[in-house]
Amino acid sequence: MSEPSEWLIYRGAGEPHGGITQLPPPPPWRDFAGRGDNSPHGEGGTDDGKDGGDGSADRRLGGYRHEAELHRPGAEELEMINAALYLRRPLLVTGSPGAGKSTLAHSVAHELGLGRVLRWPIVSRSALQDGLYHYDAIARLQDVQLAAHSVVGTNGANGTNGADGTDRHDPSADIGSYIRLGPLGTALLPSEQPRVLLIDELDKSDIDLPNDLLNVLEEGEFGIPELERIADRLPDGEAEVLTDDGKKVKIKGGRVQCRAFPFVVLTSNGERDFPAPLMRRCIHLELGRPDHQRLATFVRAHLGDEAARAGDDLIIHFLERSRSELISTDQLLNAIYLTDAAAPAGRDRLADLLIQRLDRPR
């Protein structure tokens, strides 16, 4: 076993050194550079190339997920997921931190080939419009003013007509350049196959957001007032806007109407109750505390079979503690990765430092 100091990169000695070059590759779930040639699959991106190039599926599902294919979700979990798919209803998933709520959305998108998961992380200030679209009125006003000054300075006039007699500086012509659809708005675009939308940690929202979501999730459509007001002045009534994927799409008449209702996953840590109208519109799935097999599969998917075997004692200890303490599987991954990669003396002590109970008094 290595001495405690041998694995340390920062040593607190006050002397500059090149130790940063000795830092090993990041854990798969913290690798933001995407997949490279040294990945388990030996190729960039995911197996199916439908991760959107940002590595999000690999971070959620694990770089070694092909080694975890023997694991299957429980019968109830499968039934509720398929019920949501069949009924075109949102799936409300509750469970303790690290239970795999967010991973579920990525797993469905991966298996069914539904492309990149659209993710809307909820905070206390989140409002419905944040998920639908953003209109940058200030940038548009600035650009209109700059264009007007430019025309006056060049031609001594306030307008410039094109060959067809139209005003090339009609402020309504380029309004779509200042509108970007949010994750929810992008998920509701008309398409032949549903998109997967993850509304993460809804219980972090203010009291109004769950109720505000009701009409949009029920009707599968919404309007963009900035476009609806001038639809008759737009070419063919259409405006080209940017999506959450960074692509341009045309919106007709200022309204977005889905054709295939998205597979919507709302996650909650169970920190609050939701209004009855939202609950009756959702399929509810509660993820219980994972058992040894599920935890081992979880570790194997992210770190590989060898790390799962080496960390089996930490998995057992984690299960014992989880019976009376609130701890997260993310903490278990951190502990197994660090104790395996660094192999420091005092392995159990370091693991206990990393897996601290989340419900302890502050």
Secondary structure as the mmCIF struct_conf table of DSSP 4:
data_model
#
loop_
_struct_conf.conf_type_id
_struct_conf.id
_struct_conf.beg_label_comp_id
_struct_conf.beg_label_asym_id
_struct_conf.beg_label_seq_id
_struct_conf.end_label_comp_id
_struct_conf.end_label_asym_id
_struct_conf.end_label_seq_id
STRN STRN1 SER A 2 SER A 2
HELX_RH_3T_P HELX_RH_3T_P1 PRO A 4 TRP A 7
BEND BEND1 ILE A 9 ILE A 9
BEND BEND2 ALA A 13 GLY A 14
HELX_RH_3T_P HELX_RH_3T_P2 GLY A 19 GLN A 22
HELX_LH_PP_P HELX_LH_PP_P1 LEU A 23 PRO A 27
HELX_RH_3T_P HELX_RH_3T_P3 PRO A 28 ARG A 30
TURN_TY1_P TURN_TY1_P1 PHE A 32 ALA A 33
TURN_TY1_P TURN_TY1_P2 ASP A 37 ASN A 38
BEND BEND3 SER A 39 SER A 39
TURN_TY1_P TURN_TY1_P3 PRO A 40 HIS A 41
BEND BEND4 GLY A 42 GLY A 45
TURN_TY1_P TURN_TY1_P4 ASP A 47 ASP A 48
BEND BEND5 GLY A 49 GLY A 49
BEND BEND6 ASP A 51 ASP A 51
TURN_TY1_P TURN_TY1_P5 GLY A 52 GLY A 53
BEND BEND7 ASP A 54 ASP A 54
HELX_RH_AL_P HELX_RH_AL_P1 SER A 56 LEU A 61
TURN_TY1_P TURN_TY1_P6 GLY A 63 TYR A 64
HELX_RH_3T_P HELX_RH_3T_P4 ARG A 65 ALA A 68
TURN_TY1_P TURN_TY1_P7 GLU A 69 LEU A 70
HELX_RH_AL_P HELX_RH_AL_P2 ALA A 75 LEU A 87
TURN_TY1_P TURN_TY1_P8 ARG A 88 ARG A 88
STRN STRN2 LEU A 91 THR A 94
BEND BEND8 SER A 96 SER A 96
TURN_TY1_P TURN_TY1_P9 PRO A 97 GLY A 98
BEND BEND9 ALA A 99 GLY A 100
HELX_RH_AL_P HELX_RH_AL_P3 LYS A 101 LEU A 112
TURN_TY1_P TURN_TY1_P10 GLY A 113 GLY A 113
BEND BEND10 ARG A 116 ARG A 116
HELX_LH_PP_P HELX_LH_PP_P2 VAL A 117 VAL A 117
STRN STRN3 LEU A 118 PRO A 121
TURN_TY1_P TURN_TY1_P11 SER A 124 ARG A 125
HELX_RH_AL_P HELX_RH_AL_P4 LEU A 128 LEU A 132
STRN STRN4 TYR A 133 TYR A 135
HELX_RH_AL_P HELX_RH_AL_P5 ALA A 137 ASN A 155
BEND BEND11 GLY A 156 ASN A 158
STRN STRN5 ASN A 161 ASN A 161
TURN_TY1_P TURN_TY1_P12 ALA A 163 ASP A 164
BEND BEND12 GLY A 165 GLY A 165
STRN STRN6 ASP A 167 ASP A 167
TURN_TY1_P TURN_TY1_P13 ARG A 168 HIS A 169
TURN_TY1_P TURN_TY1_P14 PRO A 171 ASP A 174
HELX_RH_3T_P HELX_RH_3T_P5 ILE A 175 TYR A 178
STRN STRN7 ILE A 179 LEU A 181
HELX_RH_AL_P HELX_RH_AL_P6 PRO A 183 ALA A 187
TURN_TY1_P TURN_TY1_P15 LEU A 188 LEU A 188
BEND BEND13 LEU A 189 LEU A 189
BEND BEND14 GLU A 192 GLN A 193
HELX_LH_PP_P HELX_LH_PP_P3 PRO A 194 ARG A 195
STRN STRN8 VAL A 196 ASP A 200
HELX_RH_3T_P HELX_RH_3T_P6 LEU A 202 LYS A 204
BEND BEND15 SER A 205 SER A 205
BEND BEND16 ILE A 207 ASP A 208
HELX_RH_AL_P HELX_RH_AL_P7 LEU A 209 GLU A 219
BEND BEND17 GLY A 220 GLY A 220
STRN STRN9 GLU A 221 GLY A 223
HELX_RH_AL_P HELX_RH_AL_P8 PRO A 225 GLU A 228
TURN_TY1_P TURN_TY1_P16 ARG A 229 ILE A 230
HELX_RH_3T_P HELX_RH_3T_P7 ALA A 231 ARG A 233
BEND BEND18 LEU A 234 LEU A 234
HELX_RH_3T_P HELX_RH_3T_P8 PRO A 235 GLY A 237
STRN STRN10 GLU A 238 LEU A 242
TURN_TY1_P TURN_TY1_P17 ASP A 244 ASP A 245
BEND BEND19 GLY A 246 GLY A 246
STRN STRN11 LYS A 248 LYS A 252
TURN_TY1_P TURN_TY1_P18 GLY A 253 GLY A 254
STRN STRN12 ARG A 255 GLN A 257
BEND BEND20 ARG A 259 ALA A 260
STRN STRN13 PHE A 263 SER A 268
BEND BEND21 GLY A 270 ARG A 272
HELX_RH_AL_P HELX_RH_AL_P9 ALA A 276 ARG A 280
TURN_TY1_P TURN_TY1_P19 ARG A 281 ARG A 281
BEND BEND22 CYS A 282 CYS A 282
STRN STRN14 ILE A 283 GLU A 286
HELX_RH_AL_P HELX_RH_AL_P10 HIS A 292 LEU A 303
HELX_RH_AL_P HELX_RH_AL_P11 ASP A 305 ALA A 310
TURN_TY1_P TURN_TY1_P20 GLY A 311 GLY A 311
HELX_RH_AL_P HELX_RH_AL_P12 ASP A 312 SER A 322
TURN_TY1_P TURN_TY1_P21 ARG A 323 SER A 324
BEND BEND23 GLU A 325 GLU A 325
HELX_RH_AL_P HELX_RH_AL_P13 THR A 329 ALA A 342
STRN STRN15 PRO A 344 PRO A 344
BEND BEND24 ALA A 345 GLY A 346
HELX_RH_AL_P HELX_RH_AL_P14 ARG A 347 LEU A 354
BEND BEND25 ILE A 355 ILE A 355
TURN_TY1_P TURN_TY1_P22 LEU A 358 ASP A 359
BEND BEND26 ARG A 360 ARG A 360
#
